[in-house]
Amino acid sequence: MKHVLFVLTSHDQLGDTGHKTGFWVEEFAAPYYLLADAGVQITLASPKGGHPPIDPKSADPAFSTPATERFNADAALQAKLTQTLPLAGINARDFDAVFYPGGHGPLWDLSNDAYSLALIAATIADGKPLAAVCHAPAVLLRARVADGSPLLAGKRVTGFSNSEEEAVGLITVVPLLLEDSLKEKGAVYSKGPDWGEYVVEDGLLITGQNPASSEGVARALLGRLQA
C-alpha cells in the first residue's frame, strides 16, 4: 500500500485584517478522497500538530462540491483532522509522496517552515513525487536540492495567479504574490484561465493553479504512485 503525507497549514490569521484563514476545504477533501478511495494510506501533518485551521470562506455553501459535502458528513475524517502530527517528528522516508493543500495559510507559515523545507529536500532527494495546489506551491519558494541550488530554478510550475488574487481582493493583504514570487525564484510559471483546472508536471513536481485543480493534481499524483 502506498503512503502519502498531507501537510496542512497551522496559520489562521489573514494578515492584519482581523479575519481568519487556514487551509481550503476543497483542496484537502478532493485529493484526500481520490487517493483514499484508490487504496492509498494517508497521514496528516502540520507545523504545530493538532487541528489545522480551516479557512471559514471555504466552508461556505457557495463553494460546496461533492468532496466538501462528503467531508462535512465524514465524522471519522474530521476527527482524524484534529490530530495532525507535528512536522518536527516527520521522516520523509516513511512516505511515498507528499501533498500540500492550499488556502492562504501556507503563504505565512509553510513558505518559511524549516521542517517543511527539510521534508521537501528529502522527498526530492529520494526521487519521490511532491504535489502542491493553489497557494501551496509557496512551500517551494525557499526549497533547495542536494547541491544547495534552488529547487524551483528552471522548473515548470503553476499556482494561484495574480489575477485570481486580485479577484478575491487580497492583493494588498497577502505577504507575497505567488505568481510573482515563483517567477522571481527562477521558475517557469504558467497559468490557465482564472478558476479553471490547470495542472503542471515537471519531474517530481506536480502543481495546480486553484481549487478547481485539486482533483487533477491528485489524479496526476496517483498516476505516479501506480506507475
VEXTOR-517302 format. One record per residue: residue number from 1; residue in one letter; x, y negated, z of N, C-alpha, C in turn. Coordinates in steps of 0.02 Angstrom, whole numbers, plus 50000, padded with zeros to 5 digits. Atoms other than C-alpha are relative to their C-alpha. Layout:
fitor,lolo,n.px,n.py,n.pz,ca.px,ca.py,ca.pz,c.px,c.py,c.pz
NUM,A,X,Y,Z,X,Y,Z,X,Y,Z $
...
end
This chain:
fitor,lolo,n.px,n.py,n.pz,ca.px,ca.py,ca.pz,c.px,c.py,c.pz
1,M,50042,50060,50000,50000,50000,50000,50044,49937,50000 $
2,K,49964,50063,50003,50065,49828,49952,49979,49955,50058 $
3,H,50011,50042,49941,50079,49699,50090,50017,49927,49983 $
4,V,49990,50071,50017,50057,49511,50061,49992,49957,50062 $
5,L,50004,50049,49946,50089,49371,50185,49966,49937,49974 $
6,F,50032,50065,50013,49970,49222,50179,50026,49950,50051 $
7,V,49975,50052,49955,50046,49063,50253,49954,49939,49995 $
8,L,50047,50056,49997,49922,48929,50307,50028,49943,50040 $
9,T,49978,50060,49965,49948,48752,50369,49975,50000,50073 $
10,S,50023,50013,49932,49938,48703,50553,49983,49927,50010 $
11,H,50009,50073,49995,49916,48517,50515,49926,49981,49990 $
12,D,50072,50016,50004,49744,48442,50546,49983,49926,49996 $
13,Q,50014,50072,50003,49763,48252,50533,50012,49973,49930 $
14,L,49995,50028,50068,49730,48162,50368,50032,49931,50005 $
15,G,49964,50063,49993,49864,48030,50388,49975,49962,50062 $
16,D,50024,50041,49945,49807,47886,50498,49927,49979,49990 $
17,T,50070,50017,50016,49628,47888,50433,49952,50017,50057 $
18,G,50045,49977,49948,49557,47971,50588,49958,50060,49978 $
19,H,50037,49943,50026,49486,48109,50478,50043,50063,50006 $
20,K,49966,49936,49994,49530,48293,50487,50017,50029,49931 $
21,T,49983,49962,50059,49615,48402,50358,50021,50070,50022 $
22,G,49981,49932,49984,49687,48578,50352,50007,50039,49936 $
23,F,49998,49961,50063,49676,48719,50225,49931,49999,49968 $
24,W,50062,50001,50039,49543,48727,50089,49972,50070,49997 $
25,V,50029,49933,49991,49424,48872,50118,50003,50042,49936 $
26,E,50001,49961,50063,49405,48925,49935,50070,50025,49983 $
27,E,49932,49982,50019,49594,48928,49912,50029,50056,50045 $
28,F,49984,49943,49958,49607,49052,50055,49955,50059,49985 $
29,A,50048,49945,50005,49449,49154,50034,50002,50036,49932 $
30,A,50001,49967,50066,49451,49185,49845,50060,50046,49990 $
31,P,49943,49955,50007,49630,49252,49841,49999,50058,50051 $
32,Y,50001,49948,49948,49607,49347,50005,49956,50058,49978 $
33,Y,50046,49946,50017,49456,49444,49944,50022,50036,49936 $
34,L,49978,49967,50062,49526,49476,49769,50055,50050,50016 $
35,L,49945,49955,49983,49683,49552,49844,49977,50056,50046 $
36,A,50023,49950,49952,49599,49641,49990,49956,50053,49966 $
37,D,50044,49953,50035,49468,49719,49876,50039,50047,49955 $
38,A,49957,49957,50041,49611,49789,49772,50044,50045,50042 $
39,G,49963,49956,49956,49682,49876,49924,50064,49972,50028 $
40,V,49939,50032,49974,49817,49751,49970,49991,49984,50074 $
41,Q,49999,50019,49930,49859,49733,50154,50021,49927,50006 $
42,I,49985,50072,49994,49861,49550,50209,50012,49982,50073 $
43,T,49984,50028,49934,49945,49470,50359,49997,49924,49995 $
44,L,50008,50073,49999,49909,49289,50407,50050,49968,50047 $
45,A,49953,50037,49959,50037,49166,50474,49990,49925,49991 $
46,S,50002,50074,50003,50052,48979,50508,50058,49974,50042 $
47,P,49944,50027,49961,50186,48864,50580,49991,50007,50076 $
48,K,50012,49998,49928,50105,48858,50753,49969,50065,50024 $
49,G,50036,49940,49980,50015,49025,50750,49930,49981,50023 $
50,G,50068,50014,49977,49837,49043,50813,49954,49980,49943 $
51,H,50052,50018,50048,49690,48964,50723,50021,49941,49957 $
52,P,49983,50056,50043,49742,48858,50573,49938,49957,49986 $
53,P,50058,50044,50010,49630,48706,50543,49971,50006,49929 $
54,I,50035,50000,50064,49501,48712,50405,49982,49928,49982 $
55,D,50022,50066,50023,49476,48553,50303,49924,49999,50001 $
56,P,50073,49999,49994,49297,48509,50351,49964,49988,49934 $
57,K,50033,50011,50064,49259,48448,50175,49993,50064,49960 $
58,S,50002,49938,50038,49298,48620,50106,49945,50047,50023 $
59,A,50055,49960,49974,49161,48694,50215,49932,49971,49980 $
60,D,50062,50033,50023,49032,48576,50138,49965,50045,49949 $
61,P,50036,49959,50048,48894,48670,50044,50011,49979,49927 $
62,A,49989,50024,50068,48935,48562,49893,50059,50036,49967 $
63,F,49942,49964,50026,49097,48661,49874,49993,50076,50008 $
64,S,50013,49930,49990,49016,48830,49901,50014,50041,49937 $
65,T,49988,49952,50054,49073,48977,49795,49982,50069,50029 $
66,P,50013,49933,49973,49037,49164,49809,50051,50020,50053 $
67,A,49948,49982,49952,49203,49183,49902,49990,49963,50066 $
68,T,50010,50037,49937,49165,49045,50029,49937,50024,50036 $
69,E,50060,49973,49968,48991,49115,50058,50015,50067,50033 $
70,R,49979,49936,49971,49067,49286,50088,50040,49988,50064 $
71,F,49961,50017,49941,49191,49208,50209,49956,49977,50058 $
72,N,50044,50026,49947,49053,49117,50304,49961,50055,50035 $
73,A,50038,49944,49971,48966,49284,50333,50046,50055,50027 $
74,D,49951,49948,49983,49127,49380,50373,50029,49987,50069 $
75,A,49977,50011,49931,49146,49382,50562,50069,50030,50012 $
76,A,49936,49967,49989,49293,49502,50553,50058,49957,49973 $
77,L,49947,50042,50028,49397,49389,50439,50006,49935,50039 $
78,Q,49996,50061,49960,49351,49236,50540,50037,50012,50066 $
79,A,49964,49982,49938,49413,49324,50696,50074,50009,49986 $
80,K,49930,49990,50019,49573,49376,50607,50035,49933,49990 $
81,L,49971,50066,50014,49600,49195,50557,50019,49963,50064 $
82,T,49983,50034,49937,49605,49141,50740,50065,50025,50029 $
83,Q,49941,49968,49971,49758,49250,50769,50058,50003,49950 $
84,T,49943,49999,50046,49883,49200,50635,50065,50003,50039 $
85,L,49936,49993,49968,50062,49243,50677,50042,49937,49991 $
86,P,49956,50058,50009,50189,49104,50709,50054,50015,49948 $
87,L,49951,49989,50052,50306,49082,50562,50069,50018,50027 $
88,A,49934,49987,49970,50456,49089,50678,50015,50074,50008 $
89,G,49990,49929,49989,50430,49275,50702,49993,50043,49938 $
90,I,50013,49963,50062,50404,49323,50520,50066,50019,49966 $
91,N,49943,49976,50039,50529,49429,50422,49977,50013,49929 $
92,A,50020,49994,50069,50515,49413,50234,50004,50072,49974 $
93,R,49991,49932,50025,50573,49592,50211,49941,50046,50015 $
94,D,50058,49960,49982,50411,49656,50287,49944,49994,49949 $
95,F,50054,50015,50047,50310,49593,50138,50022,50008,49928 $
96,D,49987,49992,50071,50297,49623,49952,49991,49935,49961 $
97,A,50012,50065,50032,50243,49444,49912,49975,49952,50053 $
98,V,50024,50052,49955,50197,49279,49992,49951,49955,49962 $
99,F,50050,50043,50030,50043,49172,49956,49987,49940,50045 $
100,Y,50014,50062,49963,50018,48991,50009,49935,49968,49974 $
101,P,50060,50037,50018,49838,48925,50004,50012,49925,50011 $
102,G,49991,50072,49995,49821,48737,49984,49953,49966,50050 $
103,G,50029,50047,49953,49723,48597,50062,50053,49946,50011 $
104,H,49951,50054,49992,49805,48432,50107,50051,50013,50057 $
105,G,49956,49987,49943,49882,48501,50268,50072,50015,49983 $
106,P,49931,49982,50016,50036,48579,50186,50045,49941,49981 $
107,L,49959,50058,50018,50092,48407,50125,50038,49974,50060 $
108,W,49969,50027,49939,50131,48362,50305,50046,50052,50034 $
109,D,49958,49954,49960,50196,48521,50387,50039,50051,49959 $
110,L,49964,49946,50035,50240,48661,50266,50051,49975,49949 $
111,S,49951,50027,50047,50334,48546,50148,50068,49990,50034 $
112,N,49939,50012,49962,50463,48523,50288,50019,50056,50047 $
113,D,49991,49950,49948,50449,48680,50393,50061,50045,49987 $
114,A,49938,49962,50009,50619,48764,50418,49987,50075,49993 $
115,Y,50014,49928,50004,50544,48937,50444,49968,50017,49933 $
116,S,50030,49989,50065,50440,48920,50286,50054,49998,49946 $
117,L,49947,50006,50050,50592,48865,50186,50045,50062,50001 $
118,A,49960,49939,49994,50691,49014,50252,49962,50060,49971 $
119,L,50042,49946,50026,50546,49130,50209,50000,49998,49923 $
120,I,50000,50007,50073,50539,49062,50031,50066,50022,49971 $
121,A,49934,49982,50025,50726,49080,50007,50011,50076,50002 $
122,A,49991,49928,49992,50725,49259,50072,49956,50038,49951 $
123,T,50046,49967,50046,50574,49307,49967,50028,50000,49929 $
124,I,49972,50006,50067,50653,49242,49807,50064,50041,49994 $
125,A,49937,49962,50001,50822,49320,49851,49988,50075,49994 $
126,D,50017,49929,50003,50736,49489,49870,49963,50018,49935 $
127,G,50033,49986,50064,50656,49471,49698,49926,50012,50005 $
128,K,50071,49991,49989,50479,49462,49765,49961,49937,49977 $
129,P,50038,50058,50023,50340,49350,49694,49975,49956,50056 $
130,L,50024,50050,49953,50286,49191,49781,49948,49957,49964 $
131,A,50054,50037,50032,50121,49105,49742,49976,49943,50045 $
132,A,50025,50058,49964,50051,48935,49791,49949,49964,49957 $
133,V,50053,50031,50038,49894,48843,49741,49983,49930,50026 $
134,C,50025,50068,49987,49834,48661,49734,50055,49957,50032 $
135,H,49947,50039,49967,49935,48560,49863,50057,50044,50027 $
136,A,49951,49956,49969,50031,48712,49924,50067,50004,49963 $
137,P,49934,50002,50031,50168,48700,49790,50047,49950,50034 $
138,A,49958,50044,49961,50232,48563,49906,50050,50038,50043 $
139,V,49954,49959,49959,50311,48705,50006,50066,50013,49963 $
140,L,49941,49986,50041,50436,48723,49862,50047,49941,49993 $
141,L,49963,50061,50015,50498,48544,49861,50071,50000,50029 $
142,R,49934,49999,49968,50644,48572,49981,50031,50069,50001 $
143,A,49974,49931,50001,50669,48757,49948,50062,50005,49956 $
144,R,49938,49989,50037,50839,48816,49889,50012,50075,49991 $
145,V,49983,49931,50014,50906,48976,49815,50068,50016,50032 $
146,A,49941,49976,49963,51056,49077,49874,50062,49957,49991 $
147,D,49940,50040,50011,51188,48965,49795,49992,49927,50024 $
148,G,50011,50067,49973,51112,48811,49877,49967,49951,49953 $
149,S,50032,50044,50048,51035,48738,49720,49924,49999,50010 $
150,P,50072,50006,49991,50853,48677,49719,49963,50056,49963 $
151,L,50039,49947,50032,50730,48817,49684,49962,49975,49940 $
152,L,50044,50026,50052,50624,48704,49575,50037,49977,49937 $
153,A,49964,50026,50057,50762,48647,49458,49987,50040,49936 $
154,G,50013,49968,50064,50704,48686,49281,49942,50049,50000 $
155,K,50056,49952,49995,50556,48791,49343,49935,49968,49975 $
156,R,50066,50022,50023,50387,48776,49258,49949,50012,50056 $
157,V,50048,49995,49945,50255,48739,49390,49941,49953,49987 $
158,T,50055,50047,49999,50089,48655,49418,49981,49989,50073 $
159,G,50024,50017,49933,49996,48585,49568,49951,49943,49994 $
160,F,50052,50052,50000,49866,48456,49617,50027,49937,49965 $
161,S,49975,50055,50042,49881,48315,49491,49987,49932,50031 $
162,N,50011,50069,49977,49893,48128,49520,49928,49978,49986 $
163,S,50068,50021,50018,49727,48104,49431,49948,50032,50045 $
164,E,50047,49968,49953,49641,48230,49545,50005,49967,50069 $
165,E,49991,50034,49935,49717,48146,49699,49965,49932,49999 $
166,E,50034,50065,50006,49653,47979,49635,49925,50009,50003 $
167,A,50072,49988,50001,49481,48054,49607,49972,50012,50069 $
168,V,50024,49988,49931,49469,48108,49790,50017,49942,50046 $
169,G,49989,50061,49961,49526,47936,49847,50055,50002,50052 $
170,L,49949,49992,49949,49683,47990,49939,50071,49982,49976 $
171,I,49935,50020,50027,49823,47917,49833,50042,49964,50051 $
172,T,49963,50040,49952,49871,47796,49971,50003,50031,50070 $
173,V,50003,49967,49935,49841,47919,50114,50052,50055,50006 $
174,V,49955,49942,49997,49946,48070,50071,50073,49978,50006 $
175,P,49930,50018,49992,50132,48070,50118,50041,50006,49936 $
176,L,49966,49993,50065,50179,48117,49939,49949,50018,49948 $
177,L,50040,49979,50057,50101,48136,49768,50033,50061,49971 $
178,L,49969,49937,50017,50131,48316,49723,50027,50001,49929 $
179,E,49978,50001,50070,50141,48293,49534,50067,49963,49994 $
180,D,49938,50040,50004,50273,48156,49552,50057,50034,50035 $
181,S,49947,49969,49960,50369,48249,49686,50029,50061,49967 $
182,L,49975,49942,50035,50381,48409,49586,50046,49980,49942 $
183,K,49959,50025,50055,50449,48312,49437,50066,49973,50027 $
184,E,49939,50030,49971,50573,48220,49549,50050,50054,50021 $
185,K,49957,49945,49980,50642,48388,49607,50026,50041,49940 $
186,G,49974,49966,50059,50679,48439,49428,49956,50053,49971 $
187,A,50046,49951,50027,50528,48549,49399,49971,49976,49934 $
188,V,50034,50015,50062,50445,48557,49229,49925,50006,50014 $
189,Y,50070,50001,49978,50270,48506,49282,49954,49996,49940 $
190,S,50054,50006,50050,50115,48534,49176,49934,50007,50035 $
191,K,50067,49996,49971,49929,48524,49208,49948,50010,49946 $
192,G,50057,49994,50044,49763,48565,49132,49950,49945,50015 $
193,P,50051,50049,49985,49601,48466,49137,49986,49998,50075 $
194,D,50016,50007,49929,49555,48398,49308,49945,50049,50019 $
195,W,50047,49955,49969,49463,48528,49414,49989,50065,49962 $
196,G,50005,49937,50037,49483,48666,49284,50054,50048,50021 $
197,E,49950,49950,49982,49577,48828,49310,50063,49992,49958 $
198,Y,49936,50005,50035,49761,48813,49266,50054,50032,50043 $
199,V,49951,49960,49964,49895,48936,49317,50065,50002,49960 $
200,V,49935,49997,50033,50081,48933,49277,50043,50053,50034 $
201,E,49954,49949,49974,50202,49079,49297,50069,49987,49971 $
202,D,49931,50006,50022,50390,49061,49289,50044,50041,50047 $
203,G,49961,49956,49958,50499,49201,49352,49958,50027,50057 $
204,L,50035,49975,49941,50446,49244,49529,49946,49951,50025 $
205,L,50047,50051,49977,50343,49084,49549,49934,50003,49962 $
206,I,50067,50004,50029,50155,49079,49520,49966,49940,50033 $
207,T,50032,50059,49971,50069,48910,49544,49935,49985,49965 $
208,G,50065,50019,50026,49892,48847,49522,49985,49927,50015 $
209,Q,50009,50073,49997,49831,48669,49497,49952,49976,50054 $
210,N,50055,50027,49959,49675,48655,49605,49958,50058,50027 $
211,P,50041,49945,49971,49539,48753,49698,49975,50049,49948 $
212,A,50025,49956,50052,49470,48822,49535,50052,50050,49975 $
213,S,49945,49957,50022,49640,48901,49503,50017,50055,50051 $
214,S,49981,49955,49945,49643,49000,49666,49996,50074,49979 $
215,E,50008,49929,50018,49575,49163,49598,50047,50019,49943 $
216,G,49955,49986,50054,49680,49150,49441,50071,50013,50025 $
217,V,49934,49989,49970,49838,49136,49545,50003,50068,50033 $
218,A,50002,49935,49967,49785,49286,49647,49999,50058,49950 $
219,R,50001,49948,50052,49749,49387,49489,50071,50010,49972 $
220,A,49932,49995,50025,49923,49346,49425,50045,50035,50050 $
221,L,49960,49968,49948,49999,49396,49591,49985,50075,50004 $
222,L,50019,49929,49998,49901,49559,49593,50031,50038,49942 $
223,G,49969,49969,50058,49965,49596,49419,50073,50016,50013 $
224,R,49929,49987,49983,50143,49580,49483,50006,50059,50048 $
225,L,49997,49948,49949,50107,49693,49631,49985,50069,49971 $
226,Q,50021,49937,50029,50030,49826,49521,50046,50023,49943 $
227,A,49955,49984,50056,50166,49822,49388,50049,50056,50018 $
end
